[in-house]
């Protein structure tokens, strides 16, 4: 007899048989796996109730309504019964029902660790504090006045444009102190410090900066810098070499090969690009250093007279030396990390190495 010729009474009897058989199987289940088997056989995609539901399409509308209601009622009853039995069996599991022994020793707590960038920042702070340097902190939201005007950036300099700097919405069309941005470098904080203190100066200012640029193994949109500034009368150029050696000796505990190349930065005159030998490949060339064996880690140079004037100092009397460290890159060299993005990924597998 096909479904087209079966009468509603026989279909109702089959629904009842499925229900009674399933209830018996649920009652006899002795483990959560037995309950799962009943659920699959009766309510699953190939279960007996669904197969029966597929076969009532050819019935008269009034018969479909009756059989459909019976199927729905059976489905609801069996679902509730299955859930109840599953909870009963889980509660009866020995591992869960055994009494708790308070005399057992506790489990050891996992130890956390400091992020490698923060660790290096604190190490450098300690090293410079021992040399009587102040540690300064500037605001992360700054302005065109401090980040560019006081830093001797020409009016049409491309770094002022949105391709490099994150300007705050609603201030893009303003100028100077009213044009706000996320600080793209730390150097603007030097003018703030000079205006708040009396020379001579020796201070460091670590922090996060923001650039609107593409990310790769050596670049991130938000990253850490570490800036150092000495200001005094008759400051010798050798002071810059002293700063570089202090930083690298603190990081690596041994002398590191460096080189200084002439470079242009609006806020220094003369300016230098300072490179160190790549510690990932020992100068042999790798992805981190672009196959050249050297990695640019800091620009440096003597503060431009216009920067000193912006800080309220007489450039004919005072001079100094800037060093601006790419802190994340220095961390890469310290630990042999070949991709800066790992340090900002919040991946516990990476961070657990430093616990």
N, C-alpha and C positions, 0 to 999 in steps of 0.2 A: 504494500500500500504506500503510495507516494504522499508527500505533504499536501498535494492538491486535492487528494480524495480523503485524507484523514479528517475525522470530525474533531471539533474542539474538545470533546470529552476525553478522547485518547491522548491529545496533547497535554491536557491538564493532568492526566494520570502520570504521564512521563515527567512533567515538571515536579510532581509530588515525589515520584520515585527518586529522581536526582537529589532532591532536597533531603529525603530521609536517609539515603545512602551516604551523602556528604556529612550529615549530622552525626551518623554513626562513626564515620572515619575520623571526624574531628574529636569526638569523645574518646576514641581509642588512641589518639596520637600521644606518643610518649616523649617526643622531642620536638624542638622548634622546626627541625628539618621535615618532620612528618606533616606538620601544619602547612609548611610551604608547598609540599607535594599536593596536598588536597586543594590548596588555593590555585595552584597551576592547573590541575586536572579539571576543576569545576568552573573557576572564574577567569582563567587565562584566555589568551587570544584563540587558542585551540580547545578551550574547555567545553564541557558538555552543555552548559547553559547558553553560551554564545552560539554554538552550533545549532541548537534548537531555535534560537531567536532568528537566525538566518533563514530558517525554513518556514516562517509564518507569513512571508511576503505575499504568497498567492491566496491566502485566506480572505474571506469576505471581511469588510472593514469592521463589522461588529464583532466578528470572531477574533480578529487581530487585537482588538482592544482588550478582550477578556484574557487572551493568552499573554499579551504583553504585560498586563497588570500582574498576572501570576508570576511571570518571569522576574519582574522588578521586585516583587515582594520576596521571592526566593533569594535573589541576589543580595538584597539588603540584610536579610536574616543571616545568610551564610557569611557575609562579610563581617558582621558584628560578632558572630560566634567564633570565626577564625581569629579575629583580633583578641577576643577575650581569652581564648585557649592559648594563644601565643604568649600573652603577657603572663598567664599562670605558669607556663613552662619556664619562661625566662626567670621569673621570680623564684622558681624552685631549683634553679641551677645551683649546684654545690658551691661553686666559687663565689656566688653572690649571697647565698644564705648562711655560709659559715660564719660563726661568731668572730668578731674582730679581737685579735690578741694585742692588747696594749703593751705587752712586754717585748714585742718584736722591735728591733732597731729600726729607726726611720730611714727613709731613702735619702741618699745624698742630694743636696740641692745643686743644680747646675750653676756654674759661675759665669757671670757676664764678663765682658771685656770692653775696653775703650776702643772706639773707632780709630783706625790707624792715623787718620788725618788729625783727629783731636789729640792723640798721643804725641804726634810730632809737634803740634802747635805748643803743647805744654812743655815739651822738652826744650824747644827753642826759647820759650818765655823764661824758663829757669836759667838757661845759659846766659841770656842777656840781662836778666835780673842780677846775676852774679857780677855783671860788669856795670851795674848801676844804671841800667836803661829803664825808663818807664814803660809800662804796657798801657797803650791807649786804645780806646774803643770809639769809633765814630758811628753815625747813623747809617742804616742800610738804605733808607730813602733820602736821597740827596737832591741836588739841583744842578742845572747847567752852570750856575755861577761858580760853585765849588769844584765840580768835576771837569769843567772845560775852560771857563773864562779865567779863573785863578790859576789854572794849570798851563796857560799860555797857548791854548789851542786856537788856531786861526778861526775866524768866523765861518769859513766854508769847509772846515776840516770834515772828511767823511765820517769820522767817529761820532760826530754829533748827530748823524742821521739814524733813523730807526733800524738800519741794517745791523748796527752794532749795539745800540743802547735801547733799553726798555723804558720808554717815556710813559708817564702815568696818564691815563685817559683824562681828557679835559684840560690838560696843560700843554699839549704838543705845540700849540700855536703861540704860546707865551715865550718870554725870554728871561734869561738871567735867573734870579732867585725864585721866580714864579714858575719856571719850567722845571717840573719835578721828574725824577727818574729813579730807578733802582741803580745803585752805584755800579758803574761798569769797571771801576778799579778802586784801589784803596788810596791812591796818591792824593786825592782831593782832601782827605782827612788831615794831611800834613799842615795845610793852611789853617784849619780849625785849631790844631794843636798850637801852632806858632802864635796865633792870636790870643790863646788862653794862657800862655806861659812866657817866661822871660828867658832869653838865650844865656848861655849855650844850651843846646838840646841834645839829648840822646834818648831816643824812644823807638819802640816797635809798635805796630798796630796790625794784628792779624784779623781776618774776617772773610766772610763770603761775599763774592761779587757776581754780577749777572751780565751776560752777553747774549745778544740775539744772534746766535750763529748755529751752524749745523754741528751735530755731535759726531765724533769718531773716536778712535782709540786714544787720541791725545787731547781732545777738546770736549768740553761740556758747557751747557748754558749757565749753570750755577756751579761755581767752584771756589776754592779757597786760595787766597793770597796771603803773603806774610811780608810786610813792608818794614824796612829799617831806615832811620834817618839820623845822621849826625850833623849838627850845625855848630860851628865854632869859628873863632878868628884864626885865619891862616891854616885852614884845614888841608893837610897834604893828601895827594892822590893815593898814597899808600894806605890811608884809612879805609878806602874801598876794598882793597885786597884783604885787609884785616877783617872786615865784615864778612866777606865771602868765605874766608877760611874758618871763621868762627861758626858760621852756619853749617858748612859741610863737615867740619870736624865733629860738631854736635850730632849730626845725623848719622854719620858713618863710623865715627870713632877712629878715623885714619885719614891721611892726606888723600885728596881726590884731584885728579888732573882737571884743570880748568883752562879756558881760554877766553879772552876778551876781544871782541870785534867792535869796530866803530859802528854805532847805530844812531838813528835819529829818533828822539822822542821830544815833543814840544816842551816838556817840563824840566829837561836837563840840558846842560851845555858845559862840557862835551858829554855825549851819551855813549853807552856801550851795550852790546849784546853779550851776555855772559853765559857760556856753555860749559857743561861738565861732561866728562866721558860717560857714555851710557853704561850703567851698571847692570842692565839686563843682559847685554851681550858682551860686556867687557871691551867695548870699542870696536867690535868686529862687524857691526851692522845688523839690525833687526827691524821688525815692524815698528817697534816703539820709537826708535830713533830715525826712522825713515831710511834705513840702510846706510847711514853716514857715520855711525859710531859716536856721534855727539848729540846732546839734547840741550836745547835752549831752556834754561831754568829761571833766568832773571834778567831783566834789564837793569841798568844802573847808570849812575853819573852824578855830576854836581848840579844842585838845584839851579835852574835858570834864574837870572836876576829878577825877572818879572814875577816868578813864584815867590821869591824872598820878599819882594815889595808887597805882594798880596798878603803875605803873612805879617806885614808890619816891620820888616827888617831892612836895614841898609845894606844892599849888596856890595857896597864898597868896603864894608867892614866885616860882614859875615859871609861865610861860604859853608859848604857841607858836602855830603855824599849820600845819595839815595841807593837803596837796593830793594827791588820788588821781586819777591820769590813766588813762583808758581808752586804753591804748597802741595797741591795734588800730584804734580809731576815729581816733586822731591820724594813724596811717599812712594810713588811707583819705583823710583830708583832704590829706595831704602829696602823695600820688600820684594823687589823683582816682579812687580805687577806689570803686565803688558797691555792693559786696557783700563783707562781712567773710568770708564762707565761702570766697571765692577764696584767701585767705591761708592757709587751713588745708587746702587741697585736695590739696597736693603735685602739682599740675598743672604740668608743666615748661613748657608754653606760657605760663602766667602768670609763673612764676618767672624764665624766661629774659629777661624784660623788664628785670630788675634786675641782670643779670650785668655 
